[in-house]
Amino acid sequence: MAHIDYYFSTFSPFTYLAGTRMEDVATKHGATVTYKPIDLVGLFGRTGGLPPGQRHISRQEIRLQEMRRQNKKLGMSMNMKPAHFPTNAAPSAYAVIAAQNAGGGDLAGLSHAFLRACWVEDKDIAQDDVIQQCLTDNGFDAGLAMSGMLVGAETYAANLEDAVKNGVFGAPFYVVDGTERFWGQDRIVDLDAYLSGEL
């Protein structure tokens, strides 16, 4: 059985555009998944990248064009200039980590709920009430937002180190069995083909 380490940021537009398609692929192939939310800005700094606002204008323009095109192609709602971007992604990442440790709810739904809150609903995913609502809407105890903070912070830092070690440099990023890497929501089809033995 294959295992997917899923590196993502709870405020990444391209992770939002991935939706829950990776989870559909994992279910199709009986693969297990570990969710590893990461400090994306920290990852850029460690792997030679820059936050979007610091990139050359040509890179900023193509990023926005790709967001628009991929959004239209996928038929998803998306605000290209959300009210709360960028924001502090750490609290929502801690909540995902706490929820994964607790179990019992819809982890894929929770992860996507934070992304949807940012990119569709114009909510600030750094705010306690938003985090708690996303938790409860996906079958988790709202108290995880607070009780999981210490372990969440430690795991969040460890996830960044793990990401760098495993060749991750963006989000979403999928690593199968510690070796095969897929970067971007537009590579989920390749992830599917790989798990099918076609690649």
C-alpha positions as CSV (number, residue, x, y, z in Angstrom):
1,M,0.0,0.0,0.0
2,A,1.4,3.4,-1.0
3,H,1.7,6.3,1.4
4,I,1.5,10.0,0.5
5,D,3.0,12.7,2.6
6,Y,1.0,15.8,1.7
7,Y,2.8,19.1,2.2
8,F,0.5,22.1,2.0
9,S,-0.2,25.6,3.3
10,T,-3.6,26.5,4.6
11,F,-3.5,29.8,2.7
12,S,-1.9,28.6,-0.6
13,P,-4.1,29.4,-3.6
14,F,-2.9,26.4,-5.6
15,T,-3.6,24.2,-2.6
16,Y,-7.1,25.6,-2.6
17,L,-7.4,24.7,-6.3
18,A,-6.4,21.2,-5.6
19,G,-9.6,20.8,-3.7
20,T,-9.9,17.2,-2.4
21,R,-8.8,15.6,-5.6
22,M,-5.6,14.1,-4.1
23,E,-7.8,12.4,-1.4
24,D,-10.0,10.9,-4.2
25,V,-6.8,9.5,-5.8
26,A,-5.6,8.1,-2.5
27,T,-8.9,6.4,-1.9
28,K,-9.0,5.0,-5.4
29,H,-5.6,3.3,-4.8
30,G,-6.0,2.5,-1.1
31,A,-3.1,4.9,-0.3
32,T,-2.7,6.3,3.2
33,V,-2.1,10.0,3.7
34,T,-0.3,12.1,6.3
35,Y,-1.2,15.8,6.3
36,K,1.9,18.0,6.8
37,P,1.0,21.7,6.9
38,I,4.1,23.8,6.4
39,D,5.3,27.3,6.8
40,L,5.3,28.2,3.1
41,V,7.2,31.5,3.4
42,G,9.8,29.7,5.6
43,L,10.1,27.0,3.0
44,F,10.6,29.5,0.2
45,G,13.5,31.0,2.2
46,R,15.1,27.6,2.8
47,T,14.8,26.5,-0.8
48,G,15.6,29.5,-2.9
49,G,12.2,30.9,-3.5
50,L,10.5,34.2,-2.6
51,P,7.1,35.2,-1.3
52,P,4.8,36.3,-4.2
53,G,5.1,40.0,-3.5
54,Q,8.9,39.9,-3.6
55,R,9.1,38.0,-6.9
56,H,10.0,39.6,-10.3
57,I,6.9,41.2,-11.9
58,S,6.9,38.6,-14.7
59,R,6.5,35.8,-12.0
60,Q,3.8,37.8,-10.2
61,E,1.9,38.2,-13.4
62,I,2.1,34.6,-14.5
63,R,1.0,33.5,-11.0
64,L,-2.2,35.5,-11.3
65,Q,-2.8,34.3,-14.8
66,E,-2.4,30.7,-13.8
67,M,-4.7,31.2,-10.8
68,R,-7.4,32.6,-13.1
69,R,-7.0,30.0,-15.8
70,Q,-6.8,27.0,-13.4
71,N,-9.8,28.4,-11.4
72,K,-11.9,28.6,-14.6
73,K,-10.7,25.2,-15.8
74,L,-11.7,23.6,-12.6
75,G,-15.0,25.5,-12.2
76,M,-14.2,26.6,-8.7
77,S,-15.2,29.9,-7.0
78,M,-12.2,32.0,-6.1
79,N,-11.5,35.6,-5.1
80,M,-8.2,36.6,-6.8
81,K,-7.6,39.3,-4.2
82,P,-8.9,37.9,-0.9
83,A,-9.4,40.3,2.0
84,H,-7.1,38.4,4.3
85,F,-4.1,37.3,2.3
86,P,-1.4,37.0,3.3
87,T,-2.2,36.2,6.9
88,N,-0.7,34.1,9.7
89,A,-1.3,30.5,8.6
90,A,0.2,29.0,11.7
91,P,-3.0,28.8,13.9
92,S,-5.0,27.0,11.2
93,A,-2.0,24.7,10.6
94,Y,-1.9,23.9,14.3
95,A,-5.6,23.0,14.2
96,V,-5.1,20.6,11.3
97,I,-2.2,18.9,13.2
98,A,-4.4,18.7,16.3
99,A,-7.3,17.3,14.3
100,Q,-5.1,14.7,12.6
101,N,-3.8,13.6,16.0
102,A,-7.3,13.5,17.5
103,G,-9.0,11.7,14.6
104,G,-12.7,11.2,14.2
105,G,-13.5,14.0,11.8
106,D,-13.1,14.9,8.1
107,L,-9.5,16.0,7.8
108,A,-9.6,16.6,4.1
109,G,-12.7,18.7,4.6
110,L,-11.1,20.7,7.4
111,S,-8.0,21.4,5.4
112,H,-10.1,22.5,2.4
113,A,-12.4,24.6,4.7
114,F,-9.5,26.8,5.7
115,L,-8.5,27.3,2.1
116,R,-12.1,28.0,1.1
117,A,-12.4,30.5,4.0
118,C,-9.5,32.4,2.7
119,W,-10.0,32.2,-1.1
120,V,-13.8,32.3,-1.3
121,E,-15.4,33.5,1.9
122,D,-13.0,36.4,2.7
123,K,-12.4,35.2,6.3
124,D,-9.2,35.5,8.2
125,I,-8.0,32.0,9.0
126,A,-5.8,33.3,11.8
127,Q,-8.8,34.2,13.9
128,D,-10.0,31.8,16.6
129,D,-13.7,32.0,15.7
130,V,-12.9,31.0,12.0
131,I,-10.7,28.1,13.1
132,Q,-13.2,26.8,15.6
133,Q,-16.0,27.0,13.0
134,C,-14.0,25.1,10.5
135,L,-13.2,22.4,13.1
136,T,-16.8,21.9,14.2
137,D,-18.1,22.0,10.6
138,N,-15.9,19.0,9.9
139,G,-16.6,16.9,12.9
140,F,-13.9,18.0,15.3
141,D,-14.0,19.6,18.8
142,A,-13.6,23.3,18.6
143,G,-11.4,23.1,21.6
144,L,-8.6,21.6,19.5
145,A,-7.8,25.2,18.3
146,M,-6.4,25.9,21.8
147,S,-5.5,22.5,23.3
148,G,-3.3,21.5,20.3
149,M,-1.2,24.6,20.1
150,L,2.0,23.4,21.7
151,V,2.2,20.1,19.9
152,G,1.0,21.9,16.8
153,A,3.8,24.4,16.9
154,E,6.4,21.7,17.4
155,T,5.0,19.6,14.6
156,Y,4.7,22.6,12.3
157,A,8.4,23.3,12.8
158,A,9.3,19.7,12.3
159,N,7.2,19.5,9.1
160,L,9.3,22.3,7.6
161,E,12.5,20.5,8.3
162,D,11.0,17.3,6.9
163,A,9.8,19.2,3.8
164,V,13.3,20.6,3.1
165,K,14.9,17.1,3.7
166,N,12.4,15.5,1.2
167,G,12.9,18.0,-1.6
168,V,9.8,20.0,-1.1
169,F,9.8,23.6,-2.3
170,G,6.2,24.6,-2.9
171,A,2.6,23.7,-2.2
172,P,0.8,21.6,-2.7
173,F,3.4,18.9,-2.8
174,Y,2.9,15.2,-2.7
175,V,5.7,12.7,-1.8
176,V,4.9,9.0,-2.3
177,D,6.7,6.5,-0.2
178,G,9.4,9.0,0.6
179,T,10.8,9.1,-2.9
180,E,8.5,10.1,-5.8
181,R,7.6,13.8,-5.8
182,F,4.7,15.6,-7.4
183,W,4.5,19.4,-7.2
184,G,1.3,21.3,-7.8
185,Q,-2.4,20.7,-8.1
186,D,-2.0,20.2,-11.8
187,R,0.2,17.1,-11.1
188,I,-2.6,15.2,-9.3
189,V,-3.3,13.4,-12.6
190,D,0.3,12.3,-12.7
191,L,0.1,11.1,-9.1
192,D,-2.9,9.0,-10.1
193,A,-1.1,7.6,-13.1
194,Y,2.0,6.8,-10.9
195,L,-0.1,4.9,-8.3
196,S,-1.8,3.1,-11.2
197,G,1.7,1.9,-12.4
198,E,1.5,3.9,-15.6
199,L,4.3,6.3,-14.8
